[in-house]
Amino acid sequence: MRVLLIAVGLLVLAGCGAEEQTGSDLLIASAEVTTTVPTTPSLPPNGKAALDQAAREGRAAVVLVLSTEHDAADRVGKAITDLGGTVEAADARIGYLRVSVPVGLVKQVLTVPGVRQVDVDEPLSNADPTP
């Protein structure tokens, strides 16, 4: 993203001092932008802590929230079902899946092609905010 912003900024600055073009004279500028996407996602620190706690408590499964690549939600959902997980909710338009998987299979879920981000779904605190 930073590379894209720098490229756009340079293109804007390059055109600021240019003379106005008329008629068929047309100035076209292009920039090649490359980004690197991690091939294997990892759990964030709070997700790792929640997974460790689930293992210590002896829970059989955990609920994960996944972000998938464009048009990969259905394929990822099938792969997780094949691993032994259950798709609880999905929205393919935005690449969202909420899945339940055995605790021991979480590392395999991280390697499923098309998965971009993974986090353990943790319940929100229901503490009463009144003093």
MINUMI-475564 format. One record per atom (N, C-alpha, C): atom name; x, y, z; residue number from 1. Coordinates in Angstrom, 1 decimal. Layout:
SITE   atom     east    north       up   seq
SITE     CA        X        Y        Z   NUM
...
***
This chain:
SITE   atom     east    north       up   seq
SITE      N      0.8     -1.2      0.0     1
SITE     CA      0.0      0.0      0.0     1
SITE      C      0.9      1.2      0.0     1
SITE      N      2.0      1.2      0.8     2
SITE     CA      2.8      2.4      0.9     2
SITE      C      3.5      2.6     -0.5     2
SITE      N      3.8      1.6     -1.2     3
SITE     CA      4.4      1.7     -2.6     3
SITE      C      3.4      2.4     -3.5     3
SITE      N      2.2      2.0     -3.4     4
SITE     CA      1.1      2.6     -4.3     4
SITE      C      1.0      4.1     -4.0     4
SITE      N      1.0      4.5     -2.7     5
SITE     CA      0.8      5.9     -2.3     5
SITE      C      2.0      6.7     -2.8     5
SITE      N      3.2      6.1     -2.7     6
SITE     CA      4.4      6.9     -3.1     6
SITE      C      4.4      7.0     -4.6     6
SITE      N      4.0      6.0     -5.4     7
SITE     CA      3.9      6.1     -6.8     7
SITE      C      2.9      7.1     -7.3     7
SITE      N      1.7      7.1     -6.7     8
SITE     CA      0.7      8.1     -7.0     8
SITE      C      1.2      9.5     -6.7     8
SITE      N      1.8      9.7     -5.5     9
SITE     CA      2.4     11.0     -5.1     9
SITE      C      3.4     11.5     -6.1     9
SITE      N      4.3     10.6     -6.6    10
SITE     CA      5.3     11.0     -7.6    10
SITE      C      4.7     11.4     -8.9    10
SITE      N      3.6     10.6     -9.3    11
SITE     CA      2.9     11.0    -10.6    11
SITE      C      2.3     12.3    -10.5    11
SITE      N      1.7     12.6     -9.3    12
SITE     CA      1.0     13.9     -9.2    12
SITE      C      2.0     15.0     -9.2    12
SITE      N      3.2     14.8     -8.5    13
SITE     CA      4.2     15.8     -8.4    13
SITE      C      4.8     16.1     -9.8    13
SITE      N      5.0     15.0    -10.6    14
SITE     CA      5.5     15.1    -11.9    14
SITE      C      4.7     15.9    -12.8    14
SITE      N      3.4     15.9    -12.6    15
SITE     CA      2.4     16.6    -13.5    15
SITE      C      2.2     18.1    -13.0    15
SITE      N      2.7     18.4    -11.8    16
SITE     CA      2.4     19.8    -11.3    16
SITE      C      3.1     20.9    -12.1    16
SITE      N      4.3     20.6    -12.6    17
SITE     CA      5.0     21.7    -13.3    17
SITE      C      4.9     21.5    -14.8    17
SITE      N      4.2     20.6    -15.2    18
SITE     CA      4.1     20.3    -16.7    18
SITE      C      3.2     21.4    -17.3    18
SITE      N      3.5     21.7    -18.6    19
SITE     CA      2.7     22.6    -19.4    19
SITE      C      1.4     21.9    -19.8    19
SITE      N      0.3     22.7    -19.9    20
SITE     CA     -0.9     22.1    -20.3    20
SITE      C     -0.9     21.5    -21.7    20
SITE      N     -1.3     20.3    -21.9    21
SITE     CA     -1.3     19.7    -23.2    21
SITE      C     -2.6     20.0    -23.9    21
SITE      N     -2.6     20.2    -25.2    22
SITE     CA     -3.8     20.5    -26.0    22
SITE      C     -3.9     19.5    -27.1    22
SITE      N     -5.0     19.4    -27.7    23
SITE     CA     -5.2     18.6    -28.9    23
SITE      C     -5.0     17.1    -28.6    23
SITE      N     -4.2     16.5    -29.6    24
SITE     CA     -4.0     15.0    -29.5    24
SITE      C     -2.8     14.7    -28.6    24
SITE      N     -2.1     15.7    -28.1    25
SITE     CA     -0.9     15.4    -27.3    25
SITE      C     -1.5     14.9    -25.9    25
SITE      N     -1.1     13.7    -25.5    26
SITE     CA     -1.6     13.1    -24.3    26
SITE      C     -0.4     12.5    -23.5    26
SITE      N     -0.3     12.9    -22.3    27
SITE     CA      0.8     12.4    -21.4    27
SITE      C      0.2     11.3    -20.6    27
SITE      N      0.7     10.1    -20.7    28
SITE     CA      0.3      8.9    -20.0    28
SITE      C      1.4      8.4    -19.1    28
SITE      N      1.2      8.3    -17.9    29
SITE     CA      2.2      7.8    -16.9    29
SITE      C      1.7      6.5    -16.3    29
SITE      N      2.6      5.6    -16.1    30
SITE     CA      2.2      4.4    -15.5    30
SITE      C      3.3      4.0    -14.5    30
SITE      N      2.9      3.2    -13.5    31
SITE     CA      3.8      2.7    -12.5    31
SITE      C      3.4      1.3    -12.2    31
SITE      N      4.4      0.4    -12.1    32
SITE     CA      4.2     -0.9    -11.7    32
SITE      C      4.3     -1.1    -10.2    32
SITE      N      3.2     -1.6     -9.6    33
SITE     CA      3.2     -1.7     -8.1    33
SITE      C      3.1     -3.2     -7.8    33
SITE      N      4.0     -3.6     -6.9    34
SITE     CA      4.0     -5.0     -6.5    34
SITE      C      3.8     -5.1     -5.0    34
SITE      N      3.1     -6.0     -4.5    35
SITE     CA      2.9     -6.2     -3.1    35
SITE      C      3.3     -7.7     -2.8    35
SITE      N      3.7     -7.9     -1.6    36
SITE     CA      3.9     -9.3     -1.1    36
SITE      C      2.9     -9.7     -0.1    36
SITE      N      2.3    -10.8     -0.4    37
SITE     CA      1.3    -11.4      0.5    37
SITE      C      1.8    -12.6      1.2    37
SITE      N      1.7    -12.7      2.5    38
SITE     CA      2.3    -13.9      3.1    38
SITE      C      1.6    -15.1      2.6    38
SITE      N      2.4    -16.2      2.4    39
SITE     CA      1.8    -17.4      1.8    39
SITE      C      1.1    -18.2      2.9    39
SITE      N      1.6    -18.1      4.1    40
SITE     CA      0.9    -18.9      5.2    40
SITE      C      0.6    -17.9      6.3    40
SITE      N     -0.7    -17.7      6.6    41
SITE     CA     -1.0    -16.8      7.7    41
SITE      C     -0.7    -17.4      9.1    41
SITE      N     -0.6    -16.6     10.1    42
SITE     CA     -0.4    -17.1     11.4    42
SITE      C     -1.4    -16.5     12.4    42
SITE      N     -1.6    -17.1     13.5    43
SITE     CA     -2.5    -16.5     14.5    43
SITE      C     -1.9    -15.3     15.1    43
SITE      N     -2.7    -14.3     15.4    44
SITE     CA     -2.1    -13.2     16.2    44
SITE      C     -1.8    -13.6     17.6    44
SITE      N     -1.1    -12.8     18.4    45
SITE     CA     -0.7    -13.2     19.8    45
SITE      C     -1.9    -13.6     20.6    45
SITE      N     -3.0    -12.8     20.6    46
SITE     CA     -4.2    -13.1     21.4    46
SITE      C     -4.9    -14.4     20.9    46
SITE      N     -4.8    -14.7     19.6    47
SITE     CA     -5.3    -15.9     19.1    47
SITE      C     -4.6    -17.1     19.6    47
SITE      N     -3.2    -17.0     19.6    48
SITE     CA     -2.4    -18.1     20.1    48
SITE      C     -2.7    -18.3     21.6    48
SITE      N     -2.8    -17.2     22.3    49
SITE     CA     -3.2    -17.4     23.8    49
SITE      C     -4.5    -18.1     24.0    49
SITE      N     -5.5    -17.7     23.2    50
SITE     CA     -6.8    -18.3     23.3    50
SITE      C     -6.8    -19.8     22.9    50
SITE      N     -6.0    -20.1     21.9    51
SITE     CA     -5.8    -21.5     21.5    51
SITE      C     -5.1    -22.4     22.5    51
SITE      N     -4.1    -21.8     23.1    52
SITE     CA     -3.4    -22.5     24.2    52
SITE      C     -4.3    -22.7     25.4    52
SITE      N     -5.1    -21.7     25.7    53
SITE     CA     -6.1    -21.9     26.8    53
SITE      C     -7.1    -22.9     26.5    53
SITE      N     -7.6    -23.0     25.3    54
SITE     CA     -8.5    -24.0     24.9    54
SITE      C     -7.9    -25.4     25.0    54
SITE      N     -6.7    -25.5     24.7    55
SITE     CA     -6.0    -26.8     24.8    55
SITE      C     -5.8    -27.2     26.3    55
SITE      N     -5.4    -26.2     27.1    56
SITE     CA     -5.3    -26.5     28.6    56
SITE      C     -6.6    -26.9     29.2    56
SITE      N     -7.7    -26.3     28.7    57
SITE     CA     -9.0    -26.6     29.3    57
SITE      C     -9.6    -27.9     28.8    57
SITE      N     -8.9    -28.5     27.8    58
SITE     CA     -9.3    -29.8     27.2    58
SITE      C    -10.5    -29.6     26.3    58
SITE      N    -10.7    -28.4     25.7    59
SITE     CA    -11.9    -28.3     24.8    59
SITE      C    -11.5    -29.0     23.5    59
SITE      N    -12.6    -29.6     22.9    60
SITE     CA    -12.4    -30.4     21.7    60
SITE      C    -12.2    -29.6     20.5    60
SITE      N    -12.9    -28.4     20.4    61
SITE     CA    -12.9    -27.6     19.2    61
SITE      C    -12.8    -26.1     19.6    61
SITE      N    -12.4    -25.3     18.6    62
SITE     CA    -12.4    -23.9     18.8    62
SITE      C    -13.1    -23.3     17.5    62
SITE      N    -13.6    -22.1     17.7    63
SITE     CA    -14.2    -21.4     16.6    63
SITE      C    -13.2    -20.4     16.0    63
SITE      N    -13.0    -20.4     14.7    64
SITE     CA    -12.1    -19.5     14.0    64
SITE      C    -12.8    -18.6     13.1    64
SITE      N    -12.3    -17.4     12.9    65
SITE     CA    -12.8    -16.5     11.9    65
SITE      C    -11.7    -16.3     10.9    65
SITE      N    -12.1    -16.6      9.6    66
SITE     CA    -11.2    -16.6      8.5    66
SITE      C    -11.5    -15.5      7.5    66
SITE      N    -10.4    -14.9      6.9    67
SITE     CA    -10.5    -14.0      5.8    67
SITE      C     -9.9    -14.8      4.6    67
SITE      N    -10.6    -14.9      3.5    68
SITE     CA    -10.1    -15.6      2.3    68
SITE      C     -9.7    -14.7      1.2    68
SITE      N     -9.0    -15.2      0.2    69
SITE     CA     -8.7    -14.5     -1.0    69
SITE      C    -10.0    -14.3     -1.8    69
SITE      N    -10.0    -13.4     -2.7    70
SITE     CA    -11.2    -13.2     -3.6    70
SITE      C    -11.7    -14.5     -4.2    70
SITE      N    -12.9    -14.7     -4.1    71
SITE     CA    -13.6    -15.9     -4.7    71
SITE      C    -13.0    -17.2     -4.2    71
SITE      N    -12.5    -17.3     -3.0    72
SITE     CA    -12.0    -18.5     -2.5    72
SITE      C    -12.7    -19.1     -1.3    72
SITE      N    -13.8    -18.4     -0.8    73
SITE     CA    -14.5    -18.8      0.4    73
SITE      C    -15.1    -20.2      0.3    73
SITE      N    -15.7    -20.5     -0.8    74
SITE     CA    -16.4    -21.8     -1.0    74
SITE      C    -15.3    -22.9     -1.0    74
SITE      N    -14.2    -22.7     -1.7    75
SITE     CA    -13.1    -23.7     -1.8    75
SITE      C    -12.5    -23.9     -0.4    75
SITE      N    -12.3    -22.8      0.3    76
SITE     CA    -11.7    -22.9      1.7    76
SITE      C    -12.7    -23.6      2.6    76
SITE      N    -13.9    -23.3      2.5    77
SITE     CA    -14.9    -24.0      3.3    77
SITE      C    -15.0    -25.4      3.1    77
SITE      N    -14.9    -25.9      1.8    78
SITE     CA    -14.9    -27.3      1.5    78
SITE      C    -13.6    -28.0      2.1    78
SITE      N    -12.5    -27.3      1.9    79
SITE     CA    -11.2    -27.8      2.5    79
SITE      C    -11.3    -28.0      4.0    79
SITE      N    -11.9    -27.1      4.7    80
SITE     CA    -12.0    -27.2      6.1    80
SITE      C    -13.0    -28.3      6.5    80
SITE      N    -14.0    -28.4      5.8    81
SITE     CA    -15.0    -29.5      6.0    81
SITE      C    -14.3    -30.9      5.8    81
SITE      N    -13.4    -30.9      4.7    82
SITE     CA    -12.7    -32.2      4.5    82
SITE      C    -11.7    -32.5      5.6    82
SITE      N    -11.2    -31.5      6.3    83
SITE     CA    -10.3    -31.7      7.4    83
SITE      C    -11.0    -32.2      8.6    83
SITE      N    -12.3    -32.0      8.7    84
SITE     CA    -13.1    -32.4      9.9    84
SITE      C    -13.7    -31.2     10.6    84
SITE      N    -13.6    -30.0     10.0    85
SITE     CA    -14.2    -28.9     10.6    85
SITE      C    -15.6    -28.7     10.1    85
SITE      N    -16.3    -27.7     10.7    86
SITE     CA    -17.7    -27.3     10.4    86
SITE      C    -17.8    -25.8     10.0    86
SITE      N    -18.3    -25.5      8.9    87
SITE     CA    -18.6    -24.1      8.6    87
SITE      C    -19.8    -23.6      9.2    87
SITE      N    -19.7    -22.7     10.1    88
SITE     CA    -20.9    -22.2     10.9    88
SITE      C    -21.5    -21.0     10.2    88
SITE      N    -20.7    -20.2      9.5    89
SITE     CA    -21.3    -19.0      8.8    89
SITE      C    -20.3    -18.7      7.7    89
SITE      N    -20.8    -18.1      6.6    90
SITE     CA    -20.0    -17.8      5.4    90
SITE      C    -20.6    -16.6      4.7    90
SITE      N    -19.8    -15.8      4.1    91
SITE     CA    -20.2    -14.7      3.2    91
SITE      C    -19.1    -14.7      2.1    91
SITE      N    -19.4    -15.3      1.0    92
SITE     CA    -18.4    -15.4     -0.1    92
SITE      C    -18.1    -14.1     -0.7    92
SITE      N    -19.1    -13.1     -0.6    93
SITE     CA    -18.9    -11.8     -1.3    93
SITE      C    -17.7    -11.1     -0.6    93
SITE      N    -17.5    -11.3      0.7    94
SITE     CA    -16.4    -10.5      1.3    94
SITE      C    -15.3    -11.5      1.8    94
SITE      N    -15.4    -12.8      1.5    95
SITE     CA    -14.4    -13.7      1.9    95
SITE      C    -14.3    -14.0      3.3    95
SITE      N    -15.5    -14.2      4.0    96
SITE     CA    -15.6    -14.4      5.4    96
SITE      C    -16.1    -15.8      5.7    96
SITE      N    -15.4    -16.5      6.6    97
SITE     CA    -15.9    -17.8      7.1    97
SITE      C    -15.7    -17.8      8.6    97
SITE      N    -16.7    -18.4      9.3    98
SITE     CA    -16.7    -18.7     10.7    98
SITE      C    -16.8    -20.2     10.8    98
SITE      N    -15.7    -20.8     11.3    99
SITE     CA    -15.6    -22.3     11.3    99
SITE      C    -15.3    -22.8     12.7    99
SITE      N    -15.8    -24.0     12.9   100
SITE     CA    -15.4    -24.7     14.2   100
SITE      C    -14.5    -25.9     13.8   100
SITE      N    -13.3    -26.0     14.4   101
SITE     CA    -12.4    -27.0     14.1   101
SITE      C    -11.8    -27.6     15.3   101
SITE      N    -11.5    -28.9     15.3   102
SITE     CA    -10.8    -29.5     16.4   102
SITE      C     -9.5    -28.7     16.8   102
SITE      N     -9.2    -28.6     18.0   103
SITE     CA     -8.0    -27.8     18.5   103
SITE      C     -6.8    -28.3     17.8   103
SITE      N     -6.6    -29.6     17.6   104
SITE     CA     -5.4    -30.1     16.9   104
SITE      C     -5.3    -29.8     15.5   104
SITE      N     -6.3    -29.3     14.8   105
SITE     CA     -6.3    -29.1     13.4   105
SITE      C     -6.1    -27.6     13.0   105
SITE      N     -6.0    -26.8     14.0   106
SITE     CA     -5.8    -25.3     13.7   106
SITE      C     -4.6    -25.0     12.8   106
SITE      N     -3.5    -25.7     13.1   107
SITE     CA     -2.3    -25.5     12.3   107
SITE      C     -2.5    -25.9     10.8   107
SITE      N     -3.3    -26.9     10.6   108
SITE     CA     -3.6    -27.3      9.2   108
SITE      C     -4.5    -26.3      8.5   108
SITE      N     -5.4    -25.7      9.3   109
SITE     CA     -6.3    -24.7      8.7   109
SITE      C     -5.4    -23.5      8.2   109
SITE      N     -4.4    -23.2      8.9   110
SITE     CA     -3.5    -22.1      8.5   110
SITE      C     -2.8    -22.3      7.1   110
SITE      N     -2.7    -23.6      6.7   111
SITE     CA     -2.0    -23.9      5.5   111
SITE      C     -3.0    -24.2      4.3   111
SITE      N     -4.3    -24.0      4.5   112
SITE     CA     -5.3    -24.2      3.5   112
SITE      C     -5.1    -23.1      2.4   112
SITE      N     -4.9    -23.5      1.1   113
SITE     CA     -4.7    -22.5      0.1   113
SITE      C     -6.0    -21.6      0.0   113
SITE      N     -5.7    -20.3     -0.1   114
SITE     CA     -6.8    -19.3     -0.1   114
SITE      C     -7.1    -18.6      1.2   114
SITE      N     -6.5    -19.1      2.3   115
SITE     CA     -6.7    -18.4      3.6   115
SITE      C     -5.8    -17.3      3.7   115
SITE      N     -6.3    -16.1      4.0   116
SITE     CA     -5.4    -14.9      4.2   116
SITE      C     -5.1    -14.6      5.6   116
SITE      N     -6.2    -14.6      6.5   117
SITE     CA     -6.0    -14.3      7.9   117
SITE      C     -6.9    -15.3      8.7   117
SITE      N     -6.4    -15.6      9.9   118
SITE     CA     -7.1    -16.4     10.8   118
SITE      C     -7.0    -15.9     12.2   118
SITE      N     -8.1    -15.9     12.9   119
SITE     CA     -8.1    -15.5     14.3   119
SITE      C     -9.1    -16.4     15.1   119
SITE      N     -8.8    -16.6     16.4   120
SITE     CA     -9.7    -17.4     17.2   120
SITE      C    -10.9    -16.5     17.6   120
SITE      N    -12.1    -16.9     17.4   121
SITE     CA    -13.3    -16.2     17.8   121
SITE      C    -13.5    -16.2     19.3   121
SITE      N    -13.3    -15.1     20.0   122
SITE     CA    -13.5    -15.1     21.4   122
SITE      C    -14.7    -14.3     21.8   122
SITE      N    -15.4    -14.8     22.8   123
SITE     CA    -16.7    -14.1     23.2   123
SITE      C    -16.3    -12.7     23.8   123
SITE      N    -17.2    -11.8     23.6   124
SITE     CA    -17.0    -10.5     24.2   124
SITE      C    -17.4    -10.5     25.6   124
SITE      N    -16.8     -9.6     26.4   125
SITE     CA    -17.1     -9.5     27.8   125
SITE      C    -18.5     -9.0     28.0   125
SITE      N    -19.2     -9.6     28.8   126
SITE     CA    -20.6     -9.1     29.1   126
SITE      C    -20.7     -8.4     30.5   126
SITE      N    -19.6     -7.8     30.9   127
SITE     CA    -19.6     -7.2     32.2   127
SITE      C    -20.6     -6.0     32.2   127
SITE      N    -21.3     -5.8     33.2   128
SITE     CA    -22.2     -4.7     33.4   128
SITE      C    -21.4     -3.4     33.6   128
SITE      N    -21.6     -2.4     32.7   129
SITE     CA    -20.8     -1.2     32.7   129
SITE      C    -21.3     -0.2     33.8   129
SITE      N    -22.4     -0.5     34.4   130
SITE     CA    -22.9      0.5     35.4   130
SITE      C    -22.1      0.4     36.7   130
SITE      N    -21.8      1.6     37.3   131
SITE     CA    -21.0      1.6     38.5   131
SITE      C    -21.8      1.0     39.7   131
***
